[in-house]
């Protein structure tokens, strides 16, 4: 059994809170977007070319730019422009804890 500890166990979230959570989850609901978060976790800030280099040969910069833009609009990522380059980083690192909890839950279920 996997237990994910969080500071708050409140379950009576407002409709606004639920919509925000759904928006964030939707914004990362793609394997490449999850991989972007993993790359940025240990290497932020990075520009789109550097993120592609970390992900590997299958990465297309145009598609990566679209993923990054959607993640930024939905509050998952933040960016900073330096000259002509835009550098991305994770807007709220607590999202990584959510992903850790999900990964742990799936690992625990596969072990049962």
C-alpha positions as a Markdown table, in Angstrom:
| # | Residue | x | y | z |
|---|---|---|---|---|
| 1 | Unk | 0.0 | 0.0 | 0.0 |
| 2 | Unk | 1.3 | 3.5 | -0.9 |
| 3 | Unk | 0.6 | 6.5 | 1.3 |
| 4 | Unk | 1.1 | 10.0 | 0.0 |
| 5 | Unk | 1.4 | 12.5 | 2.8 |
| 6 | Unk | 0.1 | 16.0 | 2.3 |
| 7 | Unk | -0.2 | 18.9 | 4.7 |
| 8 | Unk | -3.8 | 19.5 | 3.9 |
| 9 | Unk | -6.5 | 16.8 | 3.8 |
| 10 | Unk | -9.5 | 19.2 | 3.2 |
| 11 | Unk | -12.0 | 17.6 | 0.8 |
| 12 | Unk | -14.6 | 20.4 | 0.5 |
| 13 | Unk | -12.9 | 22.4 | -2.3 |
| 14 | Unk | -14.8 | 25.2 | -3.9 |
| 15 | Unk | -15.9 | 24.9 | -7.6 |
| 16 | Unk | -13.2 | 27.4 | -8.4 |
| 17 | Unk | -10.5 | 25.2 | -6.7 |
| 18 | Unk | -11.7 | 22.1 | -8.6 |
| 19 | Unk | -11.7 | 24.0 | -11.9 |
| 20 | Unk | -8.1 | 25.2 | -11.2 |
| 21 | Unk | -7.0 | 21.6 | -10.3 |
| 22 | Unk | -8.6 | 20.2 | -13.5 |
| 23 | Unk | -7.0 | 22.9 | -15.6 |
| 24 | Unk | -3.5 | 22.1 | -14.2 |
| 25 | Unk | -4.0 | 18.3 | -14.6 |
| 26 | Unk | -5.3 | 18.8 | -18.2 |
| 27 | Unk | -2.3 | 21.0 | -19.0 |
| 28 | Unk | 0.2 | 18.2 | -18.0 |
| 29 | Unk | -1.9 | 15.2 | -19.3 |
| 30 | Unk | 0.5 | 14.1 | -22.0 |
| 31 | Unk | 3.7 | 12.0 | -21.7 |
| 32 | Unk | 5.9 | 14.7 | -23.3 |
| 33 | Unk | 4.5 | 17.4 | -20.9 |
| 34 | Unk | 5.4 | 15.2 | -18.0 |
| 35 | Unk | 8.8 | 14.7 | -19.4 |
| 36 | Unk | 9.2 | 18.4 | -19.7 |
| 37 | Unk | 8.5 | 18.8 | -16.0 |
| 38 | Unk | 11.1 | 16.1 | -15.2 |
| 39 | Unk | 13.7 | 17.8 | -17.3 |
| 40 | Unk | 13.0 | 21.2 | -15.8 |
| 41 | Unk | 13.0 | 19.8 | -12.3 |
| 42 | Unk | 16.7 | 19.2 | -12.4 |
| 43 | Unk | 17.8 | 21.7 | -15.1 |
| 44 | Unk | 15.7 | 24.8 | -15.0 |
| 45 | Unk | 15.6 | 27.4 | -16.4 |
| 46 | Unk | 16.0 | 26.1 | -20.0 |
| 47 | Unk | 15.1 | 27.4 | -23.5 |
| 48 | Unk | 13.1 | 25.3 | -25.9 |
| 49 | Unk | 16.2 | 24.0 | -27.8 |
| 50 | Unk | 17.8 | 22.9 | -24.5 |
| 51 | Unk | 14.6 | 21.1 | -23.4 |
| 52 | Unk | 14.5 | 19.3 | -26.8 |
| 53 | Unk | 18.2 | 18.3 | -26.4 |
| 54 | Unk | 17.5 | 16.8 | -23.0 |
| 55 | Unk | 14.4 | 14.9 | -24.2 |
| 56 | Unk | 16.2 | 13.5 | -27.3 |
| 57 | Unk | 16.0 | 12.8 | -31.0 |
| 58 | Unk | 12.3 | 12.5 | -31.3 |
| 59 | Unk | 11.7 | 16.1 | -30.0 |
| 60 | Unk | 10.5 | 18.6 | -32.6 |
| 61 | Unk | 11.0 | 22.2 | -31.6 |
| 62 | Unk | 7.7 | 23.4 | -33.1 |
| 63 | Unk | 5.7 | 20.8 | -31.1 |
| 64 | Unk | 7.7 | 21.5 | -28.0 |
| 65 | Unk | 7.0 | 25.2 | -28.3 |
| 66 | Unk | 3.2 | 24.4 | -28.4 |
| 67 | Unk | 3.5 | 22.2 | -25.3 |
| 68 | Unk | 5.4 | 24.9 | -23.5 |
| 69 | Unk | 3.0 | 27.6 | -24.4 |
| 70 | Unk | 0.0 | 25.6 | -23.2 |
| 71 | Unk | 1.7 | 24.8 | -20.0 |
| 72 | Unk | 2.6 | 28.4 | -19.4 |
| 73 | Unk | -0.9 | 29.7 | -20.2 |
| 74 | Unk | -2.3 | 27.3 | -17.6 |
| 75 | Unk | 0.1 | 28.3 | -14.9 |
| 76 | Unk | 2.3 | 25.2 | -14.9 |
| 77 | Unk | 5.4 | 27.0 | -16.3 |
| 78 | Unk | 6.7 | 30.5 | -16.1 |
| 79 | Unk | 9.1 | 32.1 | -18.5 |
| 80 | Unk | 11.7 | 34.8 | -18.7 |
| 81 | Unk | 13.0 | 36.4 | -21.8 |
| 82 | Unk | 16.7 | 37.0 | -22.1 |
| 83 | Unk | 17.5 | 38.6 | -25.4 |
| 84 | Unk | 15.9 | 36.6 | -28.1 |
| 85 | Unk | 15.6 | 33.4 | -26.0 |
| 86 | Unk | 12.8 | 32.5 | -23.7 |
| 87 | Unk | 13.7 | 30.4 | -20.6 |
| 88 | Unk | 11.2 | 28.2 | -18.9 |
| 89 | Unk | 10.9 | 27.0 | -15.3 |
| 90 | Unk | 8.3 | 25.3 | -13.2 |
| 91 | Unk | 5.8 | 27.9 | -11.8 |
| 92 | Unk | 4.8 | 25.9 | -8.7 |
| 93 | Unk | 7.1 | 23.1 | -7.7 |
| 94 | Unk | 4.4 | 21.5 | -5.5 |
| 95 | Unk | 3.1 | 20.0 | -8.7 |
| 96 | Unk | 6.1 | 17.7 | -8.7 |
| 97 | Unk | 4.8 | 16.3 | -5.3 |
| 98 | Unk | 1.5 | 15.5 | -7.0 |
| 99 | Unk | 3.2 | 13.7 | -9.8 |
| 100 | Unk | 5.3 | 11.8 | -7.2 |
| 101 | Unk | 2.2 | 10.7 | -5.4 |
| 102 | Unk | 0.6 | 9.6 | -8.6 |
| 103 | Unk | 3.7 | 7.6 | -9.6 |
| 104 | Unk | 3.9 | 6.0 | -6.2 |
| 105 | Unk | 0.2 | 5.1 | -6.3 |
| 106 | Unk | 0.6 | 3.4 | -9.7 |
| 107 | Unk | 3.8 | 1.6 | -8.6 |
| 108 | Unk | 2.0 | 0.3 | -5.4 |
| 109 | Unk | -0.9 | -1.0 | -7.4 |
| 110 | Unk | 1.3 | -2.8 | -9.9 |
| 111 | Unk | 3.0 | -4.5 | -7.0 |
| 112 | Unk | -0.2 | -5.8 | -5.5 |
